[in-house]
Amino acid sequence: MSSTSHPQSLQFHQKPLPAFQNALVRSSLLLSNALSNVLLPEPTNAHSTLYFQVLQIVQTTGRSVEDVIASYFCGVHAFIPIISRPGFRDEITNHAAPPSGPFSVLLLSICLITYHPALAPYAPQSLDRETLFLATKTIFAQAQAIFPPSLPLIQAGIIIAVYEYAHCKLNDAITSICVCARMGQAARIHIEEPAQQGKYCNRQHVEDEYNTWWQIIILERTLICELDDFKLPLVTQIPDMSVQLPKEGHEANPKSQGNSETSTVCGIESDATEYGGFASTAQAAWYLDQVFRALHVDDLDKRLVQLDGLDHALRTFLNIIMDSDGRILRRYCTPIVLAIRTLYILHLHILSQVPQIKESHKRTPSELRRQSSAVLNTLITMTEDITTVHSDVSLPLMDSLPPSFAFIISTTIKNMKYSEFQNDRLDAAKKKLDLSLQKFRQRWGA
């Protein structure tokens, strides 16, 4: 292995993996084969050893590093906008030496989340996803033991958590995102907003840290929705209403002033459709957090008052986004789905409390039941509309849809009793929802 060769140009001899049924055994063999190929030619340091091992695993998937990067930024990046595309490409291509160990782990996590055996152009060993997943988790754990917390390592952990979420490994996903939160706190990425940083700092790096911390906040709350344990303690704290929300440069409002390549920020009370999908997702997560807080209020009357205010705010928020230009509606899939999931939680809770509500309450039990049932009917219709918008999405393009898309469909199917659809119309709606869910599961194998 020549030290003058560009790292990506290296090719390794691929040993076929024996057909063991146990994915743990297969992943151990995959790691062993990759490491033996790296160590045979010459001694290397921890960073280069890890990179060449990751590079061989990428090649085992039948793709090049460029293929993996392109797949990520054309797909998953739509709902995990935490990596700077120019910075990532610079790290991977503009250096003669191999990248850092944490960056190599990030590359492997991207390889994992973008891999689908049926879509790989050439995978002679038919590498299955569970084997690749276990190998990635093993290398991630090794990197945690060797390297201090850093932005690439935290980003890798987030991507692994999203993969676990998409594969319905909910307990694993919440564990992974909590580990990311602790690493983020140790790396101090949660301290300051971009606007508070000095003019001599690396602004893009600071904004990547800020976006990454917000992604941890969003994902932790999203996962708790699906665990149905709304009293589970949160590792992260969501900022108050005065905080600035991040957005990426490509999401900039054309009417905004200044350099369009520079990220700017907006407040939670702003119209997030002016600032893009990520800011809207952060707003939706803020409303979800407020609903969690309201559910903890012991006094039922006070709880219902708070939930009523949040219901109005959430439906206003949803209406603004849903009225956006249809050509860019897909861009807002993540915040729309999160807001719908929050409204499901809110109104299903109200319906569960109806038997305890006294007639002296501001609204009678029958009025509350009627209103919440009507909102749930609207949510069912909206979910069906969303599946219609995405009905023509091919298997490769499914990567641009967040895992929450599948979970909101499952929630809707469970609550079809609140729909006003009847007979053939009801059957057609169920069939459309089932088909969308099947397509998602086909992509992720969930």
N, C-alpha and C positions, 0 to 999 in steps of 0.2 A: 504494500500500500504506500504509494509515494506521497510524501508530505506536500508536494507541489501540485497534486491533482485537486481539482475543485471537488469539494465533498459530494455534491450531487451527481458527479459523473462516475462515481464508484459503483461497481456492480459486484454483487456477492453471489457465491454459489448457493443455490437454494436446495436445501435438503428436504425431501418430502416428509410431511408429518404422518406418522403411523395412524391408522384409523382407530384410535382409542375412542371409546364412547364418552369417557369422562373429560369434560372441557378443562378441568384443572390440570390433568395430565398433559393435554394437548398444549395448553398455554405454557406450562413449564418447559416442554420440549421446544416450543417456538422461541422462548427466551434463551434457552440453552444453545440452540443452533445459531441464533443471532449473535450471542456473545462470543461463541467460539470462533466464528468467522472474523469478528472484530479483533480478538486478542492474538490470533495466530500470526498475522503479518508482522506486527511490531508492538512494543509497549506503548500505551497511551495514557493520558490523564483522564480524570473522571468526566470532564466535559466532552472530550472527543470520543471516549468509549461509549458514553450514553448516546451521543448523536449518531454514531455509526450503527449502533444497535437499533436505534429507532429507524434509521434510514433503511436498514435491511427489512425490518418489519413492514414498513411502507411498501417496499418492493414486493413483499410476500402477498400483499393485497392486490397485486397486478396493476398498480398505478405508480405514477411518478410523484415527486413532491409537488411539482407544478399542478398536476391533476388534483391533488388533495387541496391545495390552496384555492384553486379556482372553484372547486365544488363548495368549499366553505363560504367564500364571499358571495357566491351566487345563490346560496341557500340559507344555511343556518344563521349566518350573520344577520339576516333580516330580523330575528328575534333575540339574538345575543350580540348586540352591537358594541362589544367591549374591546375589540382589537383594531388598532389602526392599520389599515391596509398598506400604506406606504412604509410605515415602520416595520411591519412584519416582513414585507418583501426585501427591505434593505437588510434586515438581520439575516435572511436566508440566502441572499445572493451576492451581497457586496463585500464579502469578507473571504479572504483566502483560508483563514482558520475556521474550524467548525464552530457553530453557535454555542451559547452557554447551555449547561445541563438543564436548567429550568425551561429554557426556550425549546429544547428538544422534547421535553415532556409535553409542552403545549402543542407542538407539532403532532405528537402521537395522539393526543386527545382529539385533535381535529381529524386525524386519519380515522379514528374510531367512530366519531359521530357522523362522518360523511360516507362510511363504508356500507355498501349493500352488495352481497355476493352476486345478485342478479344483474347489477349495474356495472360491475367491474369489467373493464375491457378484456383483461386477461389475468386470471387467477388460477394458475395450474394446480395449486394445492387445495383449491376449494376451501379456503380459510373461512371458518364460520365466525359469526359475530360474538358468540359467547367466549370463544378462545381469545379473540382479539381484546375483548373487554377485560378478561381476567389478566391478560398480559399487561394491559395499560394500567390497571389498578395496582399491579405489582410494581411496575416501574415508578408510578406516582408515589407509592409508599416509600420506595427506596430513595427517591429524590428528596422527599420530606426529611428523611433521616440524614442526608448528606449536605443539603443546601439550606441556607436560611430562607425564611419566607420572602418571596419576591413576587412582583406583578405577574410574570409569565406562569409561575407555579400556581398562583391563585386562580388565574384565568383557566388554566388546565383543569383545576378542581371544579370550577363552575361548569365547564363543558361536560365533564364526567357526570356531574349531578344532573344536568339536563338529559344526558343519555339515559341515566337510570330512571328519571322521570318518564321519558318516552317509552321505556320498557316496563312501566308499571312497577318498578322496584322502589316504592315510595319511601319505605323506611331507610333504605340505603341512600336514597337521594337527599332526604332531610339530614342524615348524618353527614354526607359529603358537603352540603352547603353550609352546615354549621362549622365544619372544619375550615372551610374557606373563610368564613366570617372571623374565626379566631386568627387565622393566618393574616387576614387583612388588617386586623387590629394590631397584630405584632409588627406588621410592615408599615403601620401608621398611614394607610391609604384612606382612612375614614376621617381624617382630622380636618382638612380644609377644602373649601370650594375653590374652583379654578380662579374665580374673581379675586380671591384673597391672596393668591400667590404673587410673588414678586415678578417684575418684568424680566428678570434675568434667568428665570427658571425655564426648563424645557416644558413649554406649555402643552405640547401634544402629549407628553408623558403624564403630566399632571391631570389632563382631561381623561386620558385612558384610565388612570387610577380612580377618578371620580365616577366615570361610567361603570367601572368594574364594581365599585362599592354599591352603587345603586342597583346593579344587577343582582348582587347578593341579597339586598333588602327585598327586591321584587320577588325573587325566586323562593326565598324562605317563606314568605307569606302565601305565595301561590301553592306551594307544596302542602302547607297546613290546611288549605281548603280541602284537599283531597284526602287528607288523613282523618278528617271529620273530628278532630280534637282541637277545637278552637281555643282551649285554655292551655295548650302546650306553651311553655315559656319560650319567648323569642330571644335569640342571641343578639340580633341587631335592633337598633332603635331607629324609627323613621323620623326624619326631621319635621319641624313644625311648618305652619303655613307660609312662613316668611322665607323658606329655603329657595335656592335657585336650582332649577332642574337642568340636567345636561341635555345636549343634543349633539348630533354629529354634524360635521361640516356639510355633507351632502344633503342634510335635511333642512338646510337654511331656507328661510322665507326669501323669495326673490326681492321682496320689498325692503328687506332689512338692510341696514347701512353697514359699511365696512367690508373687509375681505371675506368673500364667500367661502374661502377655504378654512377660515378660523371658526372653531366652535363657539357658540354663544349659549346663553342660558335664559330660562324663563321661570316665572314663579308658578307655584301650584295653582293659584287662582287664575292664571292666564288661560286663554283659549289655546289649548295644546295643539289644535290642528294647524296653527301657524308655525309650529316648531317641530312637527314630525312625530313618528310613531313611538320613539323611545321616551320622549317627554310625556306623551299621553299614557304610556304604560306606567310610568312613575306616578302620575296622577291617580290612575286606577288603583295602584298599590296603596297609595295614601288613603283613599276612600275605604279600601278593604281593611286597612289597619284600624280605621275609625269604627268600622262595624265590629271588628273583634273587641275593641274597647267597650263598645256599647253592650255587647253580649255579656260582659263581666259585671254590669251594673245590677246590683241586687234588687233594688226597687223596681217592680214591673212597670209602673206608670212612667217613671223617669226613663227606663230603658226604651219603652215604646215611643216616647217623645223624641229621643235621640235617633232611633231607627227611622222614624217618620221624616225627620230632617235629612238624614242621609239618603233615604229613598228618593226624595225630591232632587237632591244634588246629583245623585248617580244617574237618574233618568234624564236630567238636563244634559249631563256630560255625554251620555250615550247618544242623545238626539243630535248634539252638535257634530259628533264624529260620523254618525250614520248619514247625516245630510251632506257630508263631504262629496267632492267630485268622485263619481263611481270609478273613474280610471285609477284612482289612488286608494280606493277603499281597502284593497288587500294589504296595503302598507300598515293599516290600523287594526289588523286582525287580532294581534296580541292584546291591546288595551280593550277592544270591544269584548273579547271573550272573557277577560278578567272582570270587567264591569258586570257582564251578564252573570258570571259565577257568583259575584258578590251579592247581586240582587236575589239570586236563588237562595243563598244562605239567609239573607235578611227576611225574605217573605216566608220561607219554609219555617223559620223560627217563629215568626208571628203566628202562623197557623197552628204551630204546636202549643202556643201559649193561650189560644182563644178560650179553652175551657176554664182558665184561671182568671179571665178578665171579667170584671164586674160591670153590671149595667150602668153604673154611675160614671164609668170612664168616658172620656171625651167622645170616643166612638164606641158604639155598641159592638159586642162580639160578632153579630151578623154583618155589620158594616165592615169591620176589619177582615172578616173571612171573605167577603165579596170583593173587597179591594185587592187583597193579596192574591186571590185566585185569578182576578183579571190581569194583574201584573205578570203572574206566572204564565198565563195564556199568551201574553205579548212576548215574553222571553222565548217561549216555544216557537212562536212564529218567526222571531228574529233569528233564532238558531237555524231554523229551516232555510231562511233566506241566505244565511252565511254559507250553508252547505251548497246552496244553488250557485252562489258566486264562485265557489271553489270546485264545482262539479267537474270542470274540464281540466283540472290540474293533473298532469301526468305523474307517474311514480317518481321520476327524478326531481320534479318541482315540489313534491311534498315536503322537501327539506326546508322550504321557506315558511311552513306553517308550524306554529308552536305546539308542543305536546298538549297544552291546555285545550287546544282545538278538539282533540279526541275526548278529553275528559268532560267538556261541556256538552258534547253530543251524548255521552253516556248519561250525564245528569238529566238531560232533556228527555231521553228515552224512559228513564225511571219515573218521570213526572208527567207523562203524557195524559194522565187522568185529568189534569187541569186544562187541557186543550179543548177548545170549542169545536175542533175538527170532528167530523162524524163519518162513519161508514167508509166509503171509498176514499174520501179525502183524508181521513185518519190513517188508513192503510197505506196510502201513497206517501204521506209524510214519514211514517215509520220506516218504510222501505228506503226512502231517500237518506234518512239518518243512518240506517244500518249500512248502506252502501258506502257512505263517507267514512264510517268507522272502520269498515273492512279495508278500505284503501289505505287508511292510516296505519292499521295494524300490519298490512302487507309490507309497508315501508319499514316499520320498526320491529316487526316480529313480536309485537306485544300480545 
